[in-house]
Amino acid sequence: MAKETFPAIPLGLVYLLALAAGLTVANIYYNQPLLPAIARDFQASALSVSILSVTTQLGYAAGLLLLVPLGDMLERKRLIIGSAIGTSISLLVVALSPNLAFVIAASFLVGLISITPQLIVPFAAALAEPRKRGQVVGMIMGGLFIGILFSRTVGGFLGAYLDWEAVFYLGSGLTFLIAIILWALLPEQQTEEHLSYPQLLGSLFPLLLREPILRRHALLGALGFGAFSAFWTTLAFYLTARPEHYGSQVVGLFGFVGIIGATVAPLSGWLSDRFSARMVNGISLLIVLVSFLVMDLADRSLSWLILGVFLMDAGVQTNQISNQTRIYTLAPALRNRITSVYMFTYFLGGAFGSALGAQAWMAGRWNGVCLTGAGLATIALLVLWGSRTPPAPSSGTPPA
């Protein structure tokens, strides 16, 4: 295996990649604050429309499994730009959909092609020095996480004053613009692997079996993101059902609260470079657990919900950065495949959390949702504290 080199990555390029990750990942989540509006437009039930969130995340999981590994085989800059342009086109298809079934199918397509953020993260990790990799990944993931929350703010506010289709037109235009900027400014990044596509996909499952660190952190990420998705899939329905009958613009405000929580990303990367994953993951998952206990008091006052959203997003973000910093100490030549396995598991957890949250809302309303989120965080803590794995290799060193 060729020795990995670490050219200096300019800070301006890190900021650009963080912005690109945020703008492109937002496309997967625009529909969540718009679910009540889409339900009204197509005269559908809340449970039927919640399938949109599940379908989009399942499409994203499929893209992570089938397309992200191509970054270990093809030139990465072209792959990043191609995925961004494809996403822009698929968002137009959603906006032009004539019925709910078509929206659901088009949403799967959006998720499938919207892999740009998960191509950007290993692209940046490959350029970073080992001792600063956690900080670089933290900055990129900060942009990505803020993009997830920013999408809810934009979707919520625009959905209150415009048709829901306008949000997808906006997302399409922004994604096409960022594709042009990346084409002009990104350096090329060649790969050293010479595998066929079937060989590439065939190496994914053995990689998961071979790496206990990857298995553990993929499961921790999936459970944390499942709790996060259960909350955000049902928040719009909860706020609409309150006596005040809040609209989508209030959902957008909670997205802004989440953005504030996501600003811990640089600190999370710094902690991940200096402390053990068990410590950082444990603290972050405890914060997620506490956040759902706090949000269960939301019927008394929205202040509890605001505090809980801040804590939940900070905890999920810290858990994610710790996971990715840890797995990127594994074999550099396999970094896109490691990302593929990890993020596929991660978004399967998100899709499961969305579906579980919708069922919890139907069965137990807000208390059921909070119990679901707290339960997923508790399971993640049991996985973390009950596991025994060997220490990760030093940064940039492939496993024996």
N, C-alpha and C positions, 0 to 999 in steps of 0.2 A: 504494500500500500504506500502511495506517495506521501511524503511528509507534508503536513499542512502548513501553509504560510499565512502570515497575518499582516497584510498591508494596512496602513493606518486608514481608518474610516473617518472622514471629515464630519464634524458635528452637524454642519448644514445638511449633509446627506442623511444623517440619522433622523433629523427633524422632518425631512422630506418623506422618508420611508414611514415614519410614524404617522404623518398626515395622510399618506396614501393608504396605509393600513386602516386607519379610522374611517376614511371616506368610503372605502370599498366594502368593509365589513358592515357598514350601516345598512347596505342594501338588503341584508337578510332580515332586518328587524323593523323596517319601516311599517310593516303590516300590523305589528302588535297594538299600538295605540289606536289604530284605525279599525280594529275588529268590530266594534259596535256600529260604526258607520257602514262598513261593508255588509254587515248583517241586515241593517235597515234597507240598504240599496237592493239586495237580492232577496229580502224577506225570508231570512234564514235564522235558525236558532243560534244561541251563543255556542253550544257544543259543536254544531256543524261548522261554524266559522272558525272556531279554535283549531280545526284541522289545518288551517293555513299555516299556523306557526309550526305545527308538527311536521307538515309536508316540506316546508322550506328547510327545516333543520335536517330532515332525513336526506333531502337533496344535497345539502352541504356535506353531510357525512359521506354520501356516495362520492362526491367530488374529491373529498379528502382521501378516500381510499383508492379511487381510480385515476385521479389526475395529478395530485400533489407529488406522488413518486416520480413523475416525469422530470422533476427538477434534479434528479440524480442521473438523468440520461440526456436531457436536452439543454441547450443554452438557456440560462435562467432568465435573463432580461427579456427575451422574446416571449417566453412562457408567461411571465408576469403581465406584459402588455397585451398579449392575446387573450388572457383570461379577463382582463379589465374591459376590453372592447366587447367580448362575448356577453359579459354581465350587462353592459349598457344596452345591448340589443334585447336581451331577455326581459329587462325591466319595461321596455316599451311594449312587449307582448302582454305583460301583466296589465298595464294601463289600458290596453285596447281590448281586453277580454270581454266577451259578450255575456257571460254567465258565471256563476260561482264555480262550477266544475272546471271551466277553462282557467279561472284564476288559480285554482288549486294546482292544476297541471303546470301552469306557467310558473307558479311559485316554486315547484320542485326544480324546474329548469334554472331559475334564479339561484337557488341554493347550490345546484350541481356545478355551475360555472363560476360562482363567486369565491374562488379559492385564492384570489390574489393576496389577501392578508397572510395566508399560510405559506405562500411562496416567498413573501417579503421577509418573514421572520428568520428562516434559515439563511436567506440571502444576506441579511445583516449579520447574523451570527458568524457566518463564514469570513466576514471582513473584520470582525472585532478581535482584539487581543484577548487571550484567555483570561487574564486578570480583570478585564473590564467587560467580559461577555455578559455577566448578569446585569450590569448597568445599561448596556446597549439593548439587550432583550427587554429589560424593564421599560426603557423609553419607547421602544416599538410597541410593546404590549400595552403601555399606557395610552398611546394613540389609538390602538385597536379597541381597547375597552371603552375609551371615551367615545369612539365612533359608535359602538353598540348603544350607548346611552344617549348620545347626541341624536341618533336616528329616532329615538322615542320622543325627544323634545321637539324636533322638527316635524315629525309625523303628527304629534299631538297638536301643535299650534296650527300647522297648515290645515290639518283635518278639521279644525274648528271653523275655519273661514273659507276653505276651498273644498272642491270634490276630492275624494281620496285618491283619484287617479292622478291629480296634480303632483302628489308626493312622489309617485313613481317616475313621472316625467322629469322632475327635478333630480332624482337619484340617477337617472340615465344620463342626463347632461353632465353632472358632476363627475361621474365615473369616466365618461369619454374624455373629459378635460384632463383628469389626472393621468389617463393613459398617454395622452400627448406629451405631458410634462415628463413622465417617466421615460418615454422613448427618447426625449432630448437630453436627459441628464444622467440616467443610470449608466454605470460601466457594465460591460459585458462580463459574464461569469460562466466560464466553461466548466464542464464536468469531466471527470476522469474515468467514469464507468462506461463500459461497452457491453451493455446487456440489451437483450430484446425486451419488448414490453411484457410478454408473458413471464420471462425470467424475473423482471423487476417486480411484478405483482406477486409472483411465487415466493419471493424472498421476504414478504411482509410478515406472514404468520410465523415462520421460523425465527424471525427477529424478535417477535413478541415472546415466543417460548424461551429464547436464549437469554433475554435481558430481564432479570427480576426487577431492576430499578425502573425500567420502562413500564412493566406491568403494574407496579404499585402506583406510580405517579399518574398513569393513565386512568386508573380507577379513582384515585383521589380527585383528579380533575373532573371526571364524569359526574361524580356525586355532588361536588361543589357547584358545577354548572347546572346540574339537574335542579338543585334547590333554587338557584338564581332564575332559571327558566320557569319554574312553577310559579314564582312570584310575579314575574313580568307578564306572563301569559294571562293571568287572572286579574291584574291590578285594574285595568280599564273597567272590567265588569264590577269589581268591588266599588270603585269610585262612583260609577253610574248608579249602583244600587243603594248608595247611602242616601239619607234623607235630603241632602243638598243636591243630589243628582248631578254630580260634577261631570263635565264634558272632557273631551280629549285634550283640551289645552292644559287641564290640571294634571293629566297623565304626563304631558310634556314637562311640566314643572318638576315632577318627581324624577324625570330623566335628568334634569339639571342637577338635582340633589345628588343623584348617582354619579354624575360627572365630577362633582366635588370629592366624593368618596374615592373615585378612580385616580385622583391626583397623588395617591400614595404610591403610584407605580415606580417612580425613581427610587423612593425609599425602599420599596420591596426588593428592587434589584440590588441595591446596596446591601441589604440584610442577607439576601441569598448568596452574595459573594463572600460573606463573612461568617455566617452561622450555618449550623446543620439544617438540612431539609426537614428533619423530624421536628426541630424546634419551630422553624418558620411556618411549616404546614400546620403544626398543632395549634399554634396561636391563631393563625388565620381561620381555621375551621371552628375553633371555639368562638371567635367573633361572629361567624356566620350563624352558629347555633343561638347565641345570645340575641342576635338581630331579629330572629323570628319570634323569640319569646317577647321581645319588645314590641314588635309589630302586631302581636296578638292583642295588644291593648289599644289598637287604633280606633275601636268603636268609642272609646272614652274621649280621645283627642287625636287630631291629625298630627300633633307634635310627636307622638310616639311613632307614627308611621314615617315621618321625616327622619327621625333619629335612626330608626331601624333600617331604612333604605341606605343611609350613609354607611352604617356599620356593615350591612350585607355586601354592598359593592366593594368596600375596602377589603373585607375578608376574602371574597371570591377572587379579587384581583391579586392579592398577595399570594394566595394559594396557587393561582395559575402561574405567576412568575417564578415562584419557587420550584414548581414542577418542571417548567421549561428550562430553567437554568440547570437543573439537575440532569435532565435527559440529554442536554447538549454537551455534556462532558463525555458522552459515548462517541462511537466511531464517527469522525468528521465526514468521511466519504458516504456515509449512510444517512446524513442529516435530514434530507428531504423525506426518506422513508421512515425515519424515526418520528418526524413531524406528522407524517401521514397516519401512522399507527396511533400516535398519541391523540391527535385532533379528531380522528375518526371515532375513537372511544369517547372523547370529550363531548362531541356533538350528538352521539347516540345518547349519552347521558342527558344532554339538553332536550332532545326530542322526547325521551322518556319522562323527564321532569315536566315538560309542557303538557303531555298527555295526562300525567298523574295529577298535575295542578288543576286541569280542567275537570277531571273526575272528582277531585277533592272539593272544588267549588260547587259542583252540582250536589254533592252529598252533604257537605258540612259548611258551605259558604266560607267566610273568611277564616274562621277558626280551623276548618279543615285544611285550608291552604297553608296556614302557619304551622300546623302540626306536621304537614308533609315536608315542608322546608326544614324544620328542626329535626325531623326523623332522618332525612338524607344526610344532614351535617353530622348527626350522631353516628350513623353507619360509617361515614368517612373517617371519623376519629377512631372508631374501633378497628378499621382497616389499618390506619397509620400506627396505632399503638400496639396492634397485635402482630405486625409484620416484622420479619427479621431478614434484612437484605445486606449483601456485602457493600462496603463503601464504594462510591463512584470513583473511576479513574480520575487522575488529575486532568484539568481542562486541556482539551485538544489531543488527548492520548486515546487511541483506539483500544477497546478491550482485548485481552489476550485471547 
